[in-house]
Amino acid sequence: MTLKTGRGAEAPPFIVMDVIAAANARAAALPPSAPGILRMEVGQPGSGAPAGAVAAAVEALQSGHPLGYTEAFGLLPLRERIARHYREHYGVTVPPARIAVTVGASGAFPLAFLAAFDRGDRVAMAAPFYPPYANILTALGMEPVLLECGPETRFQPSIAMLEALDPRPDGLVVASPCNPAGTMLTPEELAATARWCHARGVRLVSDEIYHGLSWGTVAESTAAAVSDSAIVVNSFSKYWCMTGWRIGWLLLPEDLVRPVERLAQNMFISAPHVAQVAAEAAMDCVAELEAKKAAYARSRARLLEGLPKAGLDRIAAADGAFYLWCDVSHLTNDSVQFTARMLDGAGIAATPGVDFDRTRGGRFLRFSYCGAEAAMTEAPERLKAWLGR
């Protein structure tokens, strides 16, 4: 007898997770004397959570107080601290009641999509894109609408692209800085996009998880400053270096506060209590986090100088995040095979572009540079040798 499986189970894989497994296997098979694998495949800071966050978690664990369920939207002190962050960083006043602490940004997206859209609704996004956007929407019975973007729009969607859609989408996901290209919308572009969406009844979802990691080429801005109807997603995984703690947040418009709260109560109950305590402390670890950011900036500079010398000179404008999106069509049209050969031949793990772009990704690679600085310094030399440059 063959039992039924749900259509949601047909969601495509997140290929970077397969690359991680392959890199782990390759590293385990190397002899002790061999050079190690340079890990450039995953967007995970090479250092752990800031010391203040760890200390707060240890204190909470040793306090003797139970670390149980919190309110579905999280601990009030953390939500108040996030509200303060919006006030200090963006000059935006946000009521803590509109902030929902979530199980990472990964837990935030299904809540946002379920609250804002119905089965069959069409949600637009730039391609290349972060794969779970489309995969979660597909699993929920919604339709991703992919807008093919290139260097001419800095791999970001434009209002002209949105105007050309017929029928008009029900929603739009933007990310600035974006994964994988690392490009950003200017404040004026983000404001214009938010106004276009609000005026036409298109729900804007603004992914801002790489805020704090911009490199001065484009000013950082939040959709919360220009739209009362936008949903903002953020996370402690990137700037705050807390990937494994699984803690993020949603900044919600008033009409979605109670709907998201009901969904969160049923789907997650609450984010992990101890992670919430650590996250609040992390927000005050500014000096340590800025030192980590400075290390990423040095790695970025070394790669932007070294990769072109190795033959990888077609790189998207790296405005923010910690990725370089490289056009390698002069070397391959099969990025999956190319990354596999690069792992074996050069000992470098990177992510094939097909994870982020279903039609053009065969000719792109994404390199992450948030790992060890020494690895980022070594990578161009290994590539130069492997490619015979």
N, C-alpha and C positions, 0 to 999 in steps of 0.2 A: 504494500500500500504506500502510495506517495502522499504525504501530508502537505497541505498548503503552506506556503510562506508568504508573508505580506509583501506588498509592492515596495514598501519602505526599505526592505532588505536588499533591494536592487541598486541602492545608492552606490556610486563608484567608490573605489578605495581612495584614501589619501596617500598618494604614492610616496611622499617623503617618509612615511612610517616604514615602508618597505625598504627604502634606502638606508634608514637607520639600522634595520635588521641586517642588511647585507654588510654594512660597515662594521657592525659589531662582530659578525662572523669572520670577516676578513682580519680584523684586529686580533681575534682569538687564535687564528691560524698562523700568525706571524711568529717566527722564532724570536727569542728575547733580544738578539743582537740586531734585528732588522729595524729600520726606521718605522716609526709609528704612523698611524693613519691620521691625516689632517682632517678634522671634522668641520665641514663647511656646509653641511646639508640641512641643519635644523636651526630654527630661530629660537634657540635657548641660550641665554647668557651663560658664559663659561663659569662664572662665579655664582655662588649661592645667594640666598637672601641676605640683606644687610645685617650687620651684627646686632643692631638694636632690635630688629624684628625677631631674631633667634632668641635673644635674651628675654624678650617679652613672652614668647611662647614657652620657654623653659619656666619662667616665673609662674605663668598660668597653670602649667602642668603640675608644678610643685605646690601650688597654693592650697590644695585640698578641696577647692571648690569644684563642683561638677561642671564639666564642659559638655553641656547637652545641646538640645535644640535651642536656637535663638528664634526671634521673630522671623517670619519668612523673608522680610526685606533686610534682615541683618541687625547687628548691634547698633543702637542709636549713636553711641560715641563715634563709631567708625563712619556712619553716615554723616554725622556732623563734621567730622574731619574732612571727608570728601567734599562736602559743601564749602568748607573753608578753602580747600584747594582751588575750587572754581573761582572763588572770590579773589584769592591772592594771585593766581596764575593768569586768569583771563579777565578779571574785573566783572564777573558775572555772579549775580546773587541767585542761588539755587536753594529752595527749601529742602531740608533733609527728607521730607515726606515724599519727594519725587525721586529719591535715590533708592535703588534696589540692589543690595549686595547679592552677587550671584556666584555659582560654582564656575568660576573663570568666565572669560568671554564666550567660551564654548557652550556654557550653560545659559548665557544671556541670549544668544541668537535664537534658539527655539522658543524661548519665552516671548521675545520681541515679535518673531514671525507669526506665532500662533495668535498673539493678541491683536496684531495689526492686519492680518490677511486671512483669507479663506482658501479652501481647496480650489484649485483652478486659477487663482489670482496670479498675475504676471509681475515679476519683480526684476527690474533691470539692474545691471552692474557692468562695470568695465571688464573687458578681457584683455590682458591677463587679470586673474582674480584669485583670492584666497579660496581654495577648493571647497571647504565646508560651507561657504555661503550657498553655493549652488546645490551641493549634496544634501544639506539640511532641508532646503526648500523643496527639493525633489522628493525626499523622504516624507515630507509633510503634505505632499500632493499639490504643491505650488509649482509654478513654471518659471525657471530662471530665463531671463532675456539677456543675452550676451551682446555687448557693444564692443566690437573690435576696435581697440585703441592702439595707437602707435606713438612714435617719438613726436609727431607733429602736435599731439595734444598731451604730451608727457605721460602717455599711458593712462590718462584720466578721461572720464566721460565729459562731453561738452553739452551745452544746451541745444546746439544744433542737432546733435545725435538724438537727444530726447525728443525734440520737435518732430524728427523724421519718423518716430515710431507710430505705427498705426495698427491696432489701437494703442492708445496711451497706456503705459504700465500702471499698475496699482501701487507700486513701490519702487524705490531706488536705493541701492546700497552704494555708498561711497566710502573710500578709505583714504585718509590723508594724514601722515604718510601711508603709502599702500604697500602691501605684500602681494607680489614679489618685486615690483619695480623700484620701490623706495622713493617714488615721486610724490609730490604734494600739489594740491589745489592752492592757489593763492587765496588770501582772505576774501578778496573781491569775487573770485570764481566760486568759492564755497557759499558766500552770501547770495550770489545771483542764482545758484543752483537751488539753495534752500527756498528762496522766494518763488522760483518757478514751481517747485514741488508744492508749496503751500497754496499757491493761487490755483492750482489745477487739481487739487485733491489727491496728490501723489505722496504717499507716506515716505519720508526720507529717513533712512537708517544710516547714521554716521559712525563708522568704525574709527575710533580714535585711540586704539590700544598702543600705537607707537608714539603718542605724544610724549614729549620730554626728550625724544631722540631725533631731533632735527638739527641740521648742520649749517644753518644760517643762510642758505640760498633762497628759501621761501619762509615767510613768517608763519608761525603756528597759530591757528584759530580753531574755535569750536563751534559746531552748529548750534549749540545751546545759546550762543550769543546773538543769533540772528533768526531763530525759528522757535516758536512755541509748540509746534506740532512735530518736530523731529525727535527721533529716538537716538540717543547717544550711547554707544557701547565703549567701555574701557576695561582695563585689566591691570592687575598687579604683576603680570608675568614678564613684561618686557623691561620698561624703565626700572621698575622696582625689583627685578630679578627673582620673582617668586613663582616660577612656572609650576613646580610640583605642589604648591600649596593650594592650587585651584581656587583662586579668588579674583573676582572681577566685579563690575557693577554696570547697571543701566541708569541713565538719566532719562526719565520718562515725561512725556507730556501729560497734562492733567487727565485727559480722557482715557489714558491707558494705565493709570496707577492701580486702580482696583482690579481690572482684568488681569494684569500681570501678577498682582499679589495672589489672586485666586489660583492662577496657574502654578506659581512658585510653591504655594502651599501643597499642592497635589503632586507636583512632579519632583521636587527636590527637598521639601520641608524647609531647609535652610542651608546656607553655605557652612562649611566646617567652622565650629566655634573658635578653635585654637588658631586657625588661619586668619580669622577676622581680627583677633587680638594682635597677631603678628603684623597684619597689614596696616593697622592703625599706627603701630610703632614705626613701621618702615617709612611712612610719609614724613617723618621727622629726621630721617637719616640722610640729609641732603648732601653733606660733604662726601660721604662714602659713595653715594650714588653718582654724584658728579665726577668723582675720580674714575668710576667704571665707565661713564660716558666718554671721558677723555681718552680712555684706552680704546674704545670703539673708534673714536675719531682718528686716532693714530693708525689703527688697522685699516680703516677706510682709505686714508691717504696713501698708505703703502701699496694697497691693492690697485688703487686708481693709477698709481705710477707704474707698478710692476706688471699688471695683467696685459696692458698694451704691448709691452716689450716681449711678452710671451706669445703674442699673436691674438689676444682677445681684446680688441680695441673698440668694439661696438657695444658700449655700456650705456644704459639708461641713466638719465640725470638722477644722481643719488642724493636727493634732497633730505631724506630722513630714513627712519628704521635702521636696520643693519644688514641690508641685502644689496647685492649688485646683480642686475638683470642683464645678461650678456647674450647678444645675438652671435651665434656661432655657426650661422648658415654657410660660411666659407669653409667650415671644417666638417660639418655633418648636417643631415636632415633627420637624424634619428638620435634625439638627445638621450633616450633611455639606454640605447646601446653605447653611446659615447660616454655617459657617466659610469657605466659598468666597466668599460675599458680604462677609464681614467682612475677608477678605484683600484683596479688590478695593476695598472702600469705606473701610475704616479703616486698611488697611496693617498688620493684626495677624494673625499666624499662630498658630492654636490647634488643638487636636486634637478632632475630633468624638467624642462619647461612644460612638458605635456601635463604635469600636475596642475598647471595654472592657466593653460590656454589649449583648448581641445583641438583647434584647427592649425595653429601656427607654432605650438609649443615644441615640435620636433626640432626646431632650429634655435632654441633658447636654453640657457642654463641659469639657475639661481645659485649664487654663492652667498652664504651667510658669514659675516665677519665678527660675530659676537663671541667667538671662542678665544682661546689663548692668543695673546699678541704674537708670541714666537711662531705659532703655526701660521698666522696671517703673513708674517714676514717671509717664511719659508715657501709658502705656496707658489708664488710666481716663479721662483727658481726651479721648483720641481716641474711645473708646467712647461717652462722653457725647455728643460732637458727632455721631457717626454714628447713634446711636439717638435723637437729638433730645431728650436729657434736659437 
